[in-house]
């Protein structure tokens, strides 16, 4: 029991790992959305917009993701009220399944890990 506990504590992912996994997943989701809408991402204008969007996404995640380390595992939460968006254990981070509704100021993000991302400005 002590060895397992020590392993879990020693490999509990921190905020950087949660950020990296969430950024990668959102990047994949956005790419799928663009491909589904047949937007040419090789076009120079699309690359510039993509780079700006990527930087904006990085800042948004960095400033709004709160990771709570419970010793044996960690949870990533975003929004107010907060939604759990990631779960970390044994050095790995998993995006939590199900539909999420995240509010950050005047921007609402709705996403489902299987259905993609929808952003609404209000």
N, C-alpha and C positions, 0 to 999 in steps of 0.2 A: 504494500500500500504506500509506504514511504517512497519507494523508488518510482512508482507511477506518478505520485503527486509531484515529486521533484522533476520528473520528465515534463509533465504538463506545465508547471511553473516556468521551467527553463526554456520552453519552446512557445510560450504564449505570445502571439503576434501583437506588435504595437501599432500605433497610429500610421506609421509610414507604410507598413504592409497592407493595412486596410485601404489606405489611399491608393496605393498602386493597383490593387485588385479592382477597386471600384472604378478608377480611371480607365483601366483596360476594358472592363465590361461595358462601361458607357461608350467608350470609343468603338467597340464592336457593334453595339446597338445602333449608334449613329451611322456607322458605315453600312449596316444592313438597311437602315431606313433610306439612305441615299441611293443605294443600289436598287432597292424596291421601286423608287421613284425615277429610276434610270437617269440619275444625275451623274455626269461625267466628272469623277473626282481627279482625273489627270489634267483637266483644264487649269491653266495658271491661276485664274480668278478663284476657282474652287479651292485650290491649294492654299491661297492666301486666307480665304474665309475659314478654311479648315484649321489652319495654324492659329488664327485669332480665336476661333471657337475652342480649340484645345487649351490655349492659355487661359481663357475665361473659365473653362471647366475645371482646370487645375486650381485656380484661385478660389472658385466657389467651393470645391471639395475641401481644400486646405482650410478655409475659413469657417466652414460650417459643420464639418465632420467632427463629432466628439466620440472618442473611443474610451470606453470604461474597461479597465483591466480588472477582472475578478480573480486573478491569480491562476486559476486552472484554465480559464478561457477569457476571451474578450468580446465585447459587442461594440459595433459601430452604429452611431445614431445621428440622424440629421433632422432638422426642422423643429418647429415649435407649434404644437406639441411634437415631441420627438418620435420618429419612426425608426425601428431597428432595421438597418439596411445590410449589415454584415455580421458574421459570426466567425471568430478566430479560435483555432485550437491546434495544437501540435505543429506550429509553424505555418499553418495554412489558413486562408481566409475564404469564406464562402459567402456569396451574396444570398440573402434570405429570400426565399420564394414568396410568391403572392403579390397582389396588387398593393402598391404604396402610393400614398398621397402626401407629398412633402411641401410645406409652405415655407418659403424664405422671403420675407418681406412681401413685395407685390407679385412675386413669381411663384407659381404652383407647378410642381413636377408630378405627373402621374406616370407610373411605370409598372409594368409587370415583367418579370424576368423573361417570360416567354413571348410577350406581345410587343415589347418595345417601349419607347419613351414618348411622352406627350408633354409639351411645355406650354403653359398658359400664363399670359401676363394679365393681371387684373388691376 
